[in-house]
Amino acid sequence: MSYTKEQITEVVKEAIIDTVGPDFNAESHKSMKNDLGMDSLDIMDMTIKIETSLGIALNGDVVNKLDTVGELEQYIFEISNGD
């Protein structure tokens, strides 16, 4: 199934808020680790939430190497749209 960038952005923001709390602004330029304080367990938890919401499988090794929220959103967009 394909998703728009807006749909992906909304799902990612919801997953981040569910994982680290509502006090964090999950803007696309923010670093998941440095700005949002996410560790590897947080990233794994967020990844599972995104996979469940979108019905897609993400490569955990790839997700762990991504730095910003925007990079994550672009990766999901490419996966969900078959690029």
ABEGO torsion letter per residue (X at the ends): XBBBAAAAAAAAAAAAAAAAEAABBBBAABBAAAAAGBBAAAAAAAAAAAAAAAGBBBBAAAAAABABAAAAAAAAAAAAAGX
